[in-house]
Amino acid sequence: MSAHGHVDLGHTVAGWTGTALALLGATGAGLAVCAGWAPGVWLGLGVVLLAGLVTWLLHLAGWGKPSGPRPEAEWDWRVRDTAARTGHADCLGCRAGGPRRAAAAALTPRSAVSLPAGDGDA
């Protein structure tokens, strides 16, 4: 059992990749600030922006997760989201993916996931 309890923390390929790239970019920008190297600051910030783009593209490709909790069988970070192909309802990233994806997401009903009592409490 982990320190966070039995919950879906949303670990995905998109999440891990984006976090690693953003960490590298922020570290590079910070080191460039300390060194007084202005082009390095912009380079590091560019890597942070690239992290957001890569995360979004991986989400659209099915390596992210929809909003809300997932069924327990899909908690592993290597599980691909098959619903990402048509888009997720109420997902800003899917709506930004283009008009066809946004229209498909609007027509797709959001699947209800039932949680055991006490798992959704704050």
KAGIQUI-V674727 format. One record per pair of residues at least 4 apart in sequence whose C-alpha atoms are under 7 Angstrom apart, sorted by the first residue. I is the first residue (numbers start at 0). GAP is how many residues later the second one is. D is the distance in whole Angstrom. If there is no record, write none. Layout:
I:GAP:D
I:GAP:D
This chain:
0:4:7
7:61:6
7:62:7
7:67:6
9:55:7
10:4:6
10:5:7
10:66:5
11:4:6
11:51:6
11:52:5
11:65:4
11:66:7
12:4:6
12:50:6
12:51:6
12:64:6
12:65:7
13:4:6
13:41:5
13:44:5
13:45:6
13:49:6
13:50:5
14:4:6
14:40:7
14:49:7
15:4:6
16:4:6
16:38:7
17:4:6
17:33:5
17:34:6
17:36:7
17:37:5
18:4:6
19:4:6
20:4:6
20:26:7
20:27:7
20:30:5
21:4:6
21:25:7
21:26:5
21:29:5
22:4:6
23:4:6
24:4:6
24:19:4
24:20:6
24:22:5
24:23:5
25:4:6
25:18:6
25:19:7
25:22:7
26:4:6
27:4:6
27:16:5
28:4:6
28:11:6
28:12:4
28:15:4
28:16:6
29:4:6
30:4:6
31:4:6
31:5:5
31:6:7
31:8:5
31:9:5
32:4:6
32:8:6
36:4:7
37:4:7
38:4:6
39:4:6
40:4:6
41:4:6
42:4:6
43:4:6
44:4:6
45:4:6
46:4:6
47:4:7
48:4:6
49:4:6
50:4:6
51:4:6
52:4:6
53:4:6
54:4:6
55:4:6
55:37:7
56:4:6
57:4:6
57:5:5
57:6:6
58:4:5
58:5:4
58:6:7
59:24:6
59:34:7
60:23:7
60:24:7
61:18:6
61:19:5
61:20:6
61:22:5
61:23:7
62:17:5
62:18:6
63:17:7
64:16:6
65:22:6
69:4:6
69:5:7
69:43:7
70:42:7
73:5:6
82:4:6
82:5:7
83:4:6
85:15:6
85:18:6
85:19:6
86:7:5
86:14:5
86:15:7
86:17:6
86:18:5
87:6:6
87:17:5
88:16:5
88:17:6
88:19:6
88:20:7
88:21:6
90:4:6
91:4:6
92:4:6
93:7:6
93:8:6
94:6:6
94:7:4
96:4:6
97:4:6
98:4:6
99:4:6
100:4:6
101:4:6
102:4:6
103:4:6
114:4:6
